[in-house]
Amino acid sequence: MTPVVVDIAHASLQLDLERRLRDVPNALVRGVFFNLIEDELKRRGLGQSQVWTSFLGDSKRSYRLYSVRDWLTRVTTAAAS
């Protein structure tokens, strides 16, 4: 399998992620949406990559609430790969 290389700094810069995160209110999102990111990475064959397993951490509880800023960081980084 080809190693996965994700330039998180470049993706963040291109998406102006820092500014966007500052503009987001302190909102919450259900864990199910975090798990959708993990499912999509697995579908693309990237789910077992050490880069992603360390970045995503443990699976989230689908019913719990998590920071939308954390979700936005993960979803934009996953989209950049």
C-alpha positions as CSV (number, residue, x, y, z in Angstrom):
1,M,0.0,0.0,0.0
2,T,1.3,3.5,-0.9
3,P,2.0,5.6,2.2
4,V,-0.4,8.3,3.0
5,V,1.1,11.8,3.0
6,V,-1.1,14.7,4.1
7,D,0.3,18.2,4.4
8,I,-2.0,19.4,7.1
9,A,-0.4,22.8,7.2
10,H,-0.8,23.4,3.4
11,A,-4.5,22.2,3.5
12,S,-5.1,24.5,6.5
13,L,-3.6,27.4,4.7
14,Q,-5.5,26.8,1.4
15,L,-8.8,26.5,3.3
16,D,-8.1,29.4,5.6
17,L,-9.0,27.1,8.4
18,E,-7.7,29.2,11.2
19,R,-9.9,32.1,10.3
20,R,-12.9,29.9,9.7
21,L,-12.5,28.2,13.0
22,R,-12.4,31.6,14.8
23,D,-15.7,32.5,13.0
24,V,-17.5,29.4,14.2
25,P,-19.5,29.8,17.4
26,N,-19.0,27.4,20.3
27,A,-21.3,24.9,18.7
28,L,-21.6,21.1,19.2
29,V,-22.0,18.3,16.7
30,R,-23.0,14.6,17.3
31,G,-20.3,12.0,17.3
32,V,-22.0,10.2,14.4
33,F,-20.6,12.9,12.1
34,F,-17.1,12.2,13.3
35,N,-17.7,8.5,12.5
36,L,-18.8,9.4,9.0
37,I,-15.3,10.8,8.4
38,E,-13.7,7.5,9.6
39,D,-16.1,5.5,7.4
40,E,-15.2,7.6,4.3
41,L,-11.5,7.2,4.9
42,K,-12.0,3.4,5.2
43,R,-14.0,3.4,2.0
44,R,-11.1,5.1,0.2
45,G,-8.6,2.6,1.7
46,L,-7.1,5.2,4.0
47,G,-8.7,4.1,7.3
48,Q,-5.9,1.8,8.4
49,S,-3.2,4.4,7.8
50,Q,-1.1,5.2,10.9
51,V,-1.5,8.9,10.0
52,W,-5.3,8.7,10.2
53,T,-5.6,6.3,13.1
54,S,-3.5,8.7,15.3
55,F,-5.2,11.8,13.9
56,L,-8.7,10.6,14.4
57,G,-8.2,8.8,17.7
58,D,-10.8,6.6,19.1
59,S,-14.2,6.3,17.5
60,K,-16.7,8.8,18.9
61,R,-19.9,7.9,20.6
62,S,-22.6,8.6,18.0
63,Y,-25.0,10.2,20.5
64,R,-22.5,12.4,22.4
65,L,-21.8,16.0,21.6
66,Y,-18.4,17.2,20.5
67,S,-16.9,20.5,19.4
68,V,-17.8,21.5,15.9
69,R,-14.4,23.1,15.6
70,D,-12.7,19.8,16.2
71,W,-15.1,18.2,13.6
72,L,-14.3,20.9,11.0
73,T,-10.6,20.4,11.5
74,R,-10.9,16.6,10.9
75,V,-13.3,16.8,8.0
76,T,-11.3,19.4,6.1
77,T,-8.1,17.5,6.7
78,A,-9.7,14.3,5.5
79,A,-11.0,16.0,2.4
80,A,-7.5,17.2,1.6
81,S,-6.2,13.6,1.4
